[in-house]
Amino acid sequence: MKAMILAAGKGTRVRPLTYDLPKPMIPILGKPVMAYLVEHLAKYGITEIMVNVSYLHEKIEEYFGEGHQYGVQIGYSFEGYTNDLGEVVPEPLGSAGGMKKIQDFGGFFDDTTIVLCGDALIDLDIKSALFEHRRKGALASVITREVPWDKVPNYGVVVADPDGRIRAFQEKPAVGEALSNFASTGIYIFEPEVIELIPADRPFDIGAELFPLLAEKGLPFYAQTRRFNWIDIGSVKDYWEVLQSVLMGEVANMDVPGIQVDEGLWVGLNTSIDWADGTRIEGPVYIGSGTQVEAGATIIGPTWIGHGSHICAGAEVVRSVLFEYTRVLPGVTLEEMIVFKDYSVDRAGEMKHVSECVPDSWANARDRRRSSRNGDAERAAGQ
């Protein structure tokens, strides 16, 4: 069995995180989502993995290389071109079109292939899913989950017979038009014959085009409804909620890294926490390596603080996610926020640039000019 990880999209609904990161590289507990997928495939002995890449492709390729550290082989298919100025221009071919390009180039899909979206955490029993796929003689299988009706517009949904044979597939239908609330999880099992149905040299989407084609032709196309953890990072709000759940220990096999130094408090290497002046930390909280927490700061969990950060005196960080090298300025309160470089996003999904916050709330912890200005102001106030 082989694997395909779909990783070419821009992830617009997860901005600002995807301004500088492709969606599969968004970290959960300090590790990219795609790394969990690669580890899961390796656990089931699936060692040949193709990845289609486009937007910020170099971030994925540089991190994973050829996969040796995971005991697998990883290959890449770039979708785009270099223009006359020497600039790399991403040009995704669609989820199915990307697979067709790979097949036409080197014939990779000569065996049963599991296809995974690169932006979800899963613990699917792949061996069991493959057994059902083969028992039914399926050319294509879709792993599905029942979702609330109001969430249906976020997913492709299947309409299937009692034996699981799919009769229709709707890509992100409106609630009033949806014929089912069984959503595709973005996990598929394909036989090589499926790839032959994909047209070459043009974008083609699995959910919007390939699946309706399979249903229309009446081919052996089946849904599998399984119980497993499927954590989809579809939006920034989803990401915030996922990290809250993970830090609370509500997701199996997801352990907070670092060393546990107190109840609900984990730290990375060489952190500095000044417990004077009423510093208060209520877990679950992770404080990354090289982070400084000044006296009088307050941190309330579930909170993740990335490495190299700086929580200044009197600052409060409550149920938030701070990416690496974030300095929270003195007396500032960040509550239920994600802070990524120059941007913040609140729990409702409202994004702000740091320049929109008056007075400034956070800064780059590596900016010594900012640190000096703060120190000068504090010294002046004490004179």
C-alpha positions in Angstrom: 0.0 0.0 0.0 1.2 3.5 -0.8 0.2 6.9 0.5 -0.6 10.4 -0.9 -0.6 13.5 1.3 -2.4 16.5 -0.2 -0.4 19.6 0.8 -0.7 22.1 -2.0 -3.5 24.4 -0.7 -3.1 28.0 0.6 -5.1 27.5 3.8 -6.8 30.8 3.5 -9.2 30.1 6.4 -6.3 29.6 8.8 -4.7 33.0 8.2 -2.6 34.6 9.6 -0.9 31.3 10.5 -0.6 30.5 6.8 1.0 33.8 5.8 4.3 32.2 6.6 3.4 28.5 6.9 1.8 26.1 4.6 -1.2 24.6 6.3 0.3 21.1 6.9 3.2 22.8 8.8 0.9 24.4 11.5 2.2 23.0 14.8 0.3 21.0 17.4 2.3 20.7 20.6 5.3 22.1 18.7 5.2 19.5 15.8 3.7 20.1 12.4 0.3 18.4 11.7 1.8 16.6 8.7 4.5 15.0 11.0 1.7 13.2 12.9 0.3 11.9 9.6 3.7 10.6 8.4 4.3 8.9 11.8 0.8 7.3 11.6 1.5 5.9 8.1 4.8 4.5 9.2 3.1 2.8 12.1 1.1 0.8 9.6 4.1 -0.1 7.5 3.2 2.4 4.7 6.7 3.7 3.7 6.2 5.1 0.2 4.6 8.6 0.5 4.1 11.2 -2.2 3.2 14.8 -1.3 2.0 17.4 -3.7 3.2 20.8 -2.8 2.8 24.4 -4.1 2.3 27.3 -1.7 5.4 27.8 0.5 6.6 24.3 -0.7 10.1 24.8 0.5 8.9 24.9 4.2 7.6 21.3 3.8 10.5 20.0 1.8 13.2 21.4 4.1 11.5 20.0 7.2 10.7 16.5 6.0 13.5 15.9 3.4 13.2 12.5 2.0 11.7 11.1 5.1 14.6 9.1 6.5 14.1 10.3 10.1 10.6 8.7 10.0 11.7 5.4 8.4 9.8 6.2 5.2 10.5 7.5 1.7 8.9 10.9 0.8 8.7 12.3 -2.7 7.4 15.6 -3.8 5.5 16.9 -6.8 5.7 20.7 -7.2 2.7 22.4 -8.8 3.7 25.7 -10.3 6.5 27.3 -12.4 9.2 29.9 -12.4 8.5 33.1 -14.2 10.8 35.3 -16.3 11.9 37.1 -13.1 13.0 33.9 -11.5 10.2 33.9 -9.1 8.5 30.7 -8.1 4.7 30.9 -8.8 2.5 28.3 -7.2 -0.2 26.9 -9.5 -2.1 24.1 -7.8 -3.7 21.5 -10.0 -6.5 20.5 -7.6 -6.4 17.4 -5.4 -7.1 14.9 -8.2 -5.1 16.8 -10.8 -2.0 16.7 -8.6 -2.3 12.9 -8.4 -2.7 12.6 -12.2 0.5 14.6 -12.7 2.4 12.3 -10.4 1.0 9.2 -12.2 1.8 10.5 -15.7 5.3 11.4 -14.6 6.5 8.2 -13.0 3.5 5.8 -12.5 3.7 5.9 -8.7 0.1 4.8 -8.2 0.5 1.2 -9.2 -0.9 -0.2 -5.9 -3.8 0.5 -3.5 -3.2 4.1 -2.2 -4.5 5.8 0.9 -5.0 9.6 0.3 -4.9 12.0 3.3 -5.4 15.7 3.6 -2.4 17.2 5.2 -4.2 19.4 7.7 -5.9 16.9 10.1 -4.9 14.7 13.0 -6.2 11.2 12.8 -5.8 7.8 14.5 -7.7 5.7 11.9 -7.1 2.0 12.0 -5.8 1.8 8.4 -5.5 -2.0 8.4 -9.2 -2.3 9.2 -10.2 0.3 6.6 -8.2 -1.5 4.0 -9.8 -4.8 4.8 -13.3 -3.4 4.4 -12.3 -1.7 1.1 -11.0 -5.0 -0.3 -13.9 -7.1 1.1 -16.4 -4.9 -0.8 -14.3 -4.9 -4.0 -14.2 -1.1 -4.0 -12.4 1.0 -6.5 -12.6 3.9 -4.2 -13.6 4.3 -0.5 -14.3 7.4 1.5 -13.9 7.4 5.2 -16.8 9.4 6.6 -18.1 10.8 9.9 -21.5 12.1 10.9 -21.4 15.8 11.6 -24.0 18.3 12.9 -26.3 19.6 10.2 -25.1 23.2 10.7 -21.5 22.1 9.9 -22.5 20.4 6.6 -21.5 23.4 4.4 -17.9 23.0 5.5 -17.6 19.5 4.1 -18.3 17.2 1.1 -21.1 14.8 2.1 -22.1 11.4 0.8 -25.4 9.8 0.0 -25.1 6.0 0.4 -27.1 2.8 0.3 -27.4 0.8 3.5 -24.4 -1.3 2.4 -22.3 1.9 2.0 -22.4 2.1 -1.8 -22.3 5.8 -2.7 -25.0 7.1 -5.0 -24.3 10.8 -4.8 -21.6 13.1 -3.5 -22.2 16.8 -2.7 -19.3 19.2 -2.2 -20.0 21.6 0.6 -23.8 21.9 0.1 -25.9 24.5 1.8 -27.9 23.1 4.8 -31.2 23.3 2.9 -29.7 21.5 -0.1 -27.7 18.8 1.7 -29.0 15.2 1.2 -26.9 13.8 4.1 -24.8 14.8 7.1 -22.2 12.1 6.6 -19.0 14.1 5.8 -15.9 13.1 4.0 -13.0 13.2 6.4 -10.5 13.8 3.5 -9.3 10.2 3.9 -9.7 8.0 0.8 -8.6 4.6 -0.5 -8.0 4.4 -4.3 -7.2 1.6 -6.6 -5.0 2.5 -9.6 -8.0 2.5 -12.0 -9.4 5.6 -10.2 -6.4 7.6 -11.3 -7.1 6.7 -14.9 -10.4 8.5 -14.8 -8.7 11.9 -14.0 -8.2 14.1 -17.0 -4.6 15.3 -17.6 -3.2 18.8 -18.0 -5.9 20.7 -16.1 -7.0 21.3 -12.5 -9.4 18.6 -11.2 -10.8 18.2 -7.7 -11.5 15.0 -5.8 -14.6 16.1 -4.0 -16.1 18.5 -6.6 -15.4 16.5 -9.7 -13.9 13.0 -9.3 -16.4 11.7 -6.7 -19.5 12.9 -8.6 -18.0 11.2 -11.7 -17.5 7.9 -9.8 -21.1 8.0 -8.6 -22.5 8.9 -12.0 -20.7 6.0 -13.6 -22.0 3.6 -11.0 -18.6 2.3 -10.2 -17.9 0.4 -6.9 -17.6 3.5 -4.8 -18.2 3.0 -1.0 -18.4 5.0 2.2 -17.0 3.7 5.4 -18.3 5.2 8.7 -15.7 4.6 11.4 -15.1 5.6 15.0 -11.7 7.3 15.3 -10.3 10.6 16.3 -10.5 13.1 13.4 -9.4 16.6 14.3 -9.8 18.9 11.4 -8.0 22.3 11.4 -10.4 24.1 9.1 -10.2 27.5 10.6 -8.3 29.5 13.2 -11.1 29.0 15.6 -10.8 25.2 15.1 -7.0 25.5 15.7 -7.5 27.3 19.0 -10.1 24.7 20.2 -7.9 21.8 19.2 -5.0 23.2 21.2 -7.2 23.8 24.2 -8.4 20.1 24.0 -4.9 18.8 23.6 -3.5 20.7 26.5 -6.5 19.5 28.6 -5.5 15.9 27.9 -8.8 15.3 26.0 -7.0 13.9 22.9 -5.6 10.4 23.2 -1.9 9.8 22.5 -1.1 13.5 22.5 1.4 14.3 25.2 2.7 17.7 26.2 6.4 17.9 25.6 9.0 19.2 28.0 9.5 18.5 31.7 6.6 18.7 34.1 7.9 20.9 37.0 4.6 21.4 38.8 0.9 20.4 38.6 -0.2 21.3 35.1 3.1 23.1 34.2 5.5 21.8 31.6 8.6 23.7 30.5 11.2 23.4 27.8 15.0 23.6 28.4 16.5 26.7 30.0 13.4 28.6 30.8 13.5 31.4 33.4 10.5 32.0 35.7 10.7 34.7 38.4 8.2 33.7 41.1 8.5 37.0 43.0 5.8 39.6 43.3 2.9 37.2 43.0 3.7 35.5 39.7 0.8 33.1 39.1 0.7 30.1 36.7 -2.4 27.9 36.6 -2.1 24.9 34.3 -2.3 23.3 31.9 0.5 25.5 30.6 3.5 24.8 28.4 6.3 27.3 28.4 8.8 26.8 25.6 12.6 26.7 25.9 14.5 29.9 26.4 11.3 31.7 27.5 11.5 34.4 30.3 8.6 35.0 32.6 9.1 38.1 34.7 8.0 38.7 38.3 4.3 39.5 38.7 3.2 37.9 35.4 0.0 35.7 35.3 -0.5 32.7 33.0 -3.8 30.8 33.0 -4.2 27.6 31.0 -4.8 26.0 28.8 -2.0 28.1 27.3 0.9 27.3 25.0 3.9 29.7 24.9 6.4 29.1 22.1 10.1 29.1 22.6 12.1 32.2 23.0 9.2 34.2 24.2 9.1 36.9 27.0 6.2 37.5 29.4 6.8 40.9 30.9 6.0 42.0 34.5 2.3 42.4 35.1 1.3 40.8 31.8 -1.6 38.3 31.8 -1.9 35.5 29.3 -5.2 33.6 29.6 -6.2 30.5 27.5 -4.0 31.6 24.6 -1.5 30.4 22.1 1.6 32.4 21.6 4.0 31.4 18.8 7.7 31.5 19.2 9.5 34.8 20.1 6.5 36.6 21.3 7.0 39.4 23.9 3.9 40.3 25.8 4.4 43.8 27.0 4.1 45.0 30.7 0.6 45.2 32.0 -1.0 43.8 28.8 -3.8 41.1 29.0 -4.2 38.6 26.2 -7.3 36.4 26.7 -8.3 33.6 24.4 -6.0 34.8 21.6 -3.6 33.3 19.1 -0.6 35.5 18.5 1.5 34.8 15.5 4.3 37.3 14.7 2.6 40.7 13.9 -1.0 39.3 14.1 -3.5 38.2 16.7 -6.7 36.3 16.2 -9.3 36.1 18.9 -11.6 33.1 19.7 -14.3 34.5 17.3 -11.8 34.6 14.4 -11.2 38.4 14.3 -7.7 39.2 13.1 -5.7 42.3 14.1 -2.3 43.6 13.1 -0.2 44.7 16.0 -0.4 48.3 14.7 -4.1 48.3 15.3 -3.6 47.7 19.1 -3.2 50.9 21.1 -1.1 50.8 23.2 1.1 48.1 21.8 0.3 44.7 23.3 3.0 42.4 22.0 6.3 42.5 20.0 9.0 40.4 18.7 11.1 39.1 21.6 14.2 39.2 19.4 13.9 42.9 18.9 16.5 44.4 21.2 15.4 48.0 20.3 11.9 47.2 21.8 13.5 45.7 24.9 15.7 48.8 25.3 12.8 51.2 25.0 10.8 49.3 27.6 13.7 49.3 30.0 14.3 53.0 29.5 10.6 53.7 30.2 10.6 51.6 33.3 13.7 53.3 34.6 12.3 56.7 33.9 9.1 55.8 35.8 11.1 54.7 38.8 13.0 58.0 39.1 
